[in-house]
């Protein structure tokens, strides 16, 4: 899908066709749509196609006065196990006076611009638009990291009440999401530092301040991802120890019960043999055997209880 946007009299309008100084937003396009954008803008076809590979790493390239910035953006999705968090590449291409964004799916960072939730956003201020986009990407990382922390706390409370596989799987998914976020944020950090040093894009003083804010926001997201990942990793190790300890306690209790129950079985097996004993001629012998079995079973139970086997 290809959409054309342009700021007219302070408002973002969607156009039906291409004009100069527009923002072209491409989402999960077909090859025909990519060729159409290539014809309109003359943008490098490899740059247009690069973000459609979800294995592409963050980078920045400059070729023939055309700037290609590739960063990873976070998104939230839902599957059979619940809500999951992951990242996908987002390509930002500066070609002439146009700005082109390319991604495999809609992301909240891009949707905020389309919905008009970003202040002082103008399509004709392309360099500032790039910095605003990068800032929103870093801000979305912080937003999703807080949601991950909240979900991990809720899952931890559930695990305190009952050890279920579903909660453990949720924690594993959250831990995996934090690893993805941390890796993507470090890749984005390299791009931002290179953007700060390169001369291909000239920034005004206020834009340089915004770029520094983007770098600070990204570093904060890296620190939060590292902290949450360490906390979640420690939590998983703790729950693994608790599960192992609970299993040992259950096995110990079952062993103790088996020992207690085996005592009456042994006594009745002994007196149930076909070898008659003289005192078993007494009519009260069965009751004596029963009382003996109960007494020995209770004695062993008390003995094991003192050793905390129950």
Secondary structure, 3 states (H helix, E strand, C coil): CEEEEEEECCEEEEECCCCCCCEEEEECCCHHHHHHHHHHHCCCHHHHHHCCCCCCCCEEEEECCEEEEEEEEEEEEEECCEEEEEEEEEEEEEECCEEEEEECCCCHHHHHHHCCCCCCCCCCCHHHHHHHHHHHHHHHHHHHHHHHHHHHHHHHHHHHHCCCHHHHHHHHHHHHHHHHHHHHHHHHHHHHHHHHHCCCCCCCHHHHHHHHHHHHHHHHHHHHHHHHHHHHHHHHHHHHHHHHHHHHHHHHHHHHHHHHHHHHHHHHHHHCCCCCCHHHHCCCHHHHHHHHHHHHHHHHHHHHHHCCCC
